[in-house]
Amino acid sequence: MAKPPARIAGDLLDEHGTTYAQQAGIRLADRPAPLFQLLVLANLLSARIGADIAVAAARELWAAGLTTPARMRDSGRAERVAALGRAGYRRYDESTATRLRAMSEQLLADYRGDLRRLRADGGADLAALGRLLQAFPGIGPAGAQIFLREAQGVWSLEPVFDAKALEGARRAGLPADPEALAGLVAPADRARFAAALVRRALQK
């Protein structure tokens, strides 16, 4: 007998229900520093590089003290490249180091370093928030969706299950529909569930 969808969802949460923010050591909350760190992580995950390497690169940046937009802006290029290199973030280390500084400068200029101001501008409109996020260097449609997928709980957004999460749902035998998926878990678990589905999609 096939497992009911709610059971499949529960098993996925048990096995893979760690958000990428948690894995990167971000204590996600609706505050400037962790939201900036999530934006950095979304930038790193957007490159065609393994998710584990991107997460490791984020942790190296935090270890170097680059946890706020001001610190990222004021850091030396060599410092950023070295942190990315220690995580094995090759091929994209030079360009990403440049983008991270430019992104931080723009965040400080446009929102005084506080992404809650972007949230206020976009409201609860996912499309509007996605467009605002894509104004940052290195954040395209995929990066914006990664950010919103992880931030949906702290920003009280409608369910966010991006293309990769929906692919994971199909692989797991679940409906590839955001509303249907959201109904399988508690609202507080939606970001964890979305991350679990992404990991299911990435399994070989």
Buried (B, 14 or more C-beta within 10 A) or exposed (E): EEEEBEEBBBBBBEEBBEBBBBBBBBEBEBEBBBBBBBBBBBBBBBBEBEBEBBBBBBBBBBEBEBBBBBBBBEBEEEBBBBBBBBBBBEEBBBEBBBBBBBBBBBBBEBBEBBBBBBBEEBEEEBEEBBEBBBEBBBBBBBBBBBBBBBBBBBBEBEBBBBEBBBBBBEBBEBBBEBEBBBEBBEEEBBBBBBBBBBBBBBEE
